[in-house]
Amino acid sequence: MRYPEFFDQVPSIAMQDPLAAFLAAAEEGVVEYRYLDAVKLAGHSCPTVAGAWLMTRRALERLYGGERPARGGIRVELRDDAAAGVAGVIANVVALVTGAAGENGFKGIGGRFDRRHLLAFNAPIAGEIRFTRVDTGASVEAAYRAERVPPDPEMRRLLPRLQTGEATATERQRFGTLWQDRVRRILIEHGDDPLLVTLSER
């Protein structure tokens, strides 16, 4: 699989997964996720996938500090309905990293490792997502402002041509390049921008 080089420059997220340790799926239960994993899950790379990745990484850093986050030990609540806008895409990326799941999640083994009831929608929160540590109850809300990194103006001209099928091969390639360049700027140049992803403890 060939993909943009900047994918490999995006900071990864390392999780401590007790289920992976229990079943010897990963040495000491350490599972590392890369942005490419989120792209494969979503089937594409876009500002929404990038934002979900950043909100997750930043929120986990705030909740756990220098400690490795516990996969399966984090409750995730989204403000929007599952069918609204891009909420489903965001939830899938967050669930990939945190292990949080709804009713269809892993039921556990002998009363341990239950991943159900950790993912919910329509939460009465100010931010887009609330992350809560199950062990301590500490929580943080994250919000993402993609408009902080606007698209290249040329994309406005190219998009209608792609949508109508009138674009040339050169224009299609140009659009894709500009699209991924915006994602690169979000993840690499603005990945730690406190105004792009805002965090508030509740």
C-alpha positions in Angstrom: 0.0 0.0 0.0 1.4 3.3 -1.1 0.3 6.4 0.9 1.5 10.0 1.6 4.8 10.1 3.4 3.5 12.4 6.2 1.3 9.6 7.5 4.5 8.1 9.1 5.4 11.4 10.7 2.1 11.6 12.7 2.8 10.8 16.4 1.5 7.3 17.2 -0.7 6.4 20.2 0.5 3.6 22.5 -2.1 1.9 24.6 -1.9 -0.6 27.5 -4.5 -3.3 26.7 -5.0 -5.8 29.5 -7.0 -8.1 27.2 -4.2 -8.2 24.7 -1.8 -9.1 27.5 -4.2 -11.8 28.9 -4.5 -13.4 25.5 -0.8 -12.9 24.6 -1.8 -10.9 21.5 0.8 -8.2 22.2 3.9 -8.4 24.5 2.9 -6.9 27.9 -0.3 -5.8 26.3 1.3 -2.8 24.6 -0.6 -1.9 21.4 0.6 1.0 19.2 -1.8 2.7 16.8 -0.6 4.8 13.9 -2.6 7.3 11.8 -2.4 4.8 9.0 -4.5 2.4 11.1 -7.2 5.1 11.3 -7.0 5.7 7.6 -7.4 2.0 6.9 -10.4 1.8 9.2 -12.1 4.8 7.7 -11.1 4.0 4.1 -9.8 7.5 3.6 -7.8 10.3 5.1 -9.6 13.6 5.6 -9.8 16.5 8.1 -12.5 14.6 10.1 -10.3 11.5 10.5 -7.4 13.7 11.4 -9.5 15.6 13.9 -10.7 12.4 15.6 -7.1 11.2 15.8 -5.9 14.5 17.4 -8.8 14.8 19.8 -8.1 11.2 21.0 -4.3 11.7 21.3 -4.6 15.0 23.1 -7.4 13.9 25.5 -5.5 10.8 26.5 -2.4 12.8 27.1 -4.3 15.1 29.4 -6.0 12.2 31.3 -3.0 10.0 31.7 0.0 12.3 31.6 3.2 10.2 31.2 1.3 7.0 32.0 0.3 4.7 29.1 -3.5 4.9 28.6 -5.6 1.8 29.4 -7.4 0.5 26.4 -10.8 -0.7 27.5 -10.7 1.5 30.5 -12.0 4.7 28.9 -15.6 5.8 28.5 -16.3 7.8 25.4 -19.4 10.0 24.9 -20.1 12.0 21.8 -22.4 15.0 21.8 -24.0 14.2 18.4 -26.3 11.4 17.4 -24.6 8.4 15.7 -26.4 9.2 12.4 -25.6 12.9 12.4 -22.9 14.3 10.2 -19.5 12.7 10.7 -20.2 11.5 14.2 -20.0 7.8 13.1 -16.6 8.3 11.5 -15.2 10.1 14.5 -16.6 7.4 16.8 -15.0 4.6 14.8 -11.6 6.2 15.0 -11.9 6.9 18.7 -13.1 3.3 19.3 -10.2 1.9 17.4 -7.7 3.4 19.8 -9.6 3.3 23.1 -11.4 0.0 22.6 -14.7 1.6 23.7 -17.8 -0.1 22.3 -21.6 0.0 22.5 -23.9 -3.0 22.9 -22.2 -4.9 20.1 -18.8 -4.8 21.8 -16.7 -7.6 23.4 -18.6 -9.2 26.3 -15.4 -10.0 28.3 -14.0 -13.2 29.8 -15.1 -14.3 33.3 -16.4 -10.8 34.2 -13.2 -9.0 32.9 -12.4 -7.0 29.8 -16.0 -6.1 29.0 -15.9 -3.4 26.3 -19.6 -2.8 26.1 -21.3 0.3 27.5 -18.2 2.4 27.0 -19.3 4.2 23.8 -22.4 6.5 23.8 -24.0 9.2 21.7 -26.3 12.2 22.4 -24.4 13.2 25.5 -25.3 16.5 27.1 -21.8 18.0 26.8 -20.3 21.3 25.5 -17.5 19.7 23.7 -17.6 17.2 20.8 -16.4 14.2 22.8 -16.0 13.4 26.5 -13.3 10.9 27.5 -13.6 9.5 31.1 -11.2 7.2 32.9 -13.2 4.3 34.3 -10.7 3.8 37.2 -10.6 7.4 38.5 -13.6 9.1 37.0 -11.4 11.9 35.7 -12.8 13.3 32.4 -11.9 15.7 29.7 -14.0 17.2 26.9 -12.4 17.7 23.4 -13.5 20.0 20.6 -12.0 20.3 17.1 -12.0 23.4 15.0 -11.0 22.4 11.5 -11.5 25.9 10.2 -8.3 26.8 11.9 -6.5 25.1 9.0 -8.5 26.2 5.9 -8.3 24.4 2.5 -6.4 25.8 -0.4 -8.6 28.2 -2.3 -7.9 26.2 -5.5 -9.9 23.3 -4.2 -13.1 25.3 -4.5 -12.6 25.5 -8.2 -11.6 21.9 -8.6 -14.3 20.2 -6.5 -17.3 20.9 -8.7 -15.4 19.6 -11.7 -14.6 16.4 -9.9 -18.3 16.1 -8.8 -19.6 16.4 -12.3 -16.9 14.2 -13.8 -15.5 17.0 -16.0 -12.1 17.1 -14.2 -9.0 16.0 -16.2 -6.6 13.4 -14.7 -4.2 16.3 -13.9 -7.0 18.1 -12.0 -8.0 15.0 -10.1 -4.4 14.5 -9.0 -4.1 18.1 -8.1 -7.2 18.0 -6.0 -6.0 14.9 -4.1 -2.6 16.5 -3.5 -4.2 19.7 -2.1 -6.7 17.6 0.0 -3.9 15.6 1.7 -1.8 18.7 2.1 -4.5 20.2 4.3 -4.6 16.9 6.3 -0.8 17.1 6.6 -1.0 20.7 7.9 -3.6 19.7 10.5 -1.7 16.7 11.8 1.9 17.9 11.5 2.0 21.7 11.5 -0.9 22.2 13.9 -1.0 18.9 15.8 -0.3 20.6 19.1 -2.2 23.8 18.4 -4.3 24.4 21.5 -6.8 26.3 19.4 -7.3 23.5 16.9 -8.1 21.0 19.5 -9.4 22.5 22.7 -9.6 20.5 26.0 -11.6 21.3 29.1 -11.8 19.2 32.2 -15.2 18.6 33.6 
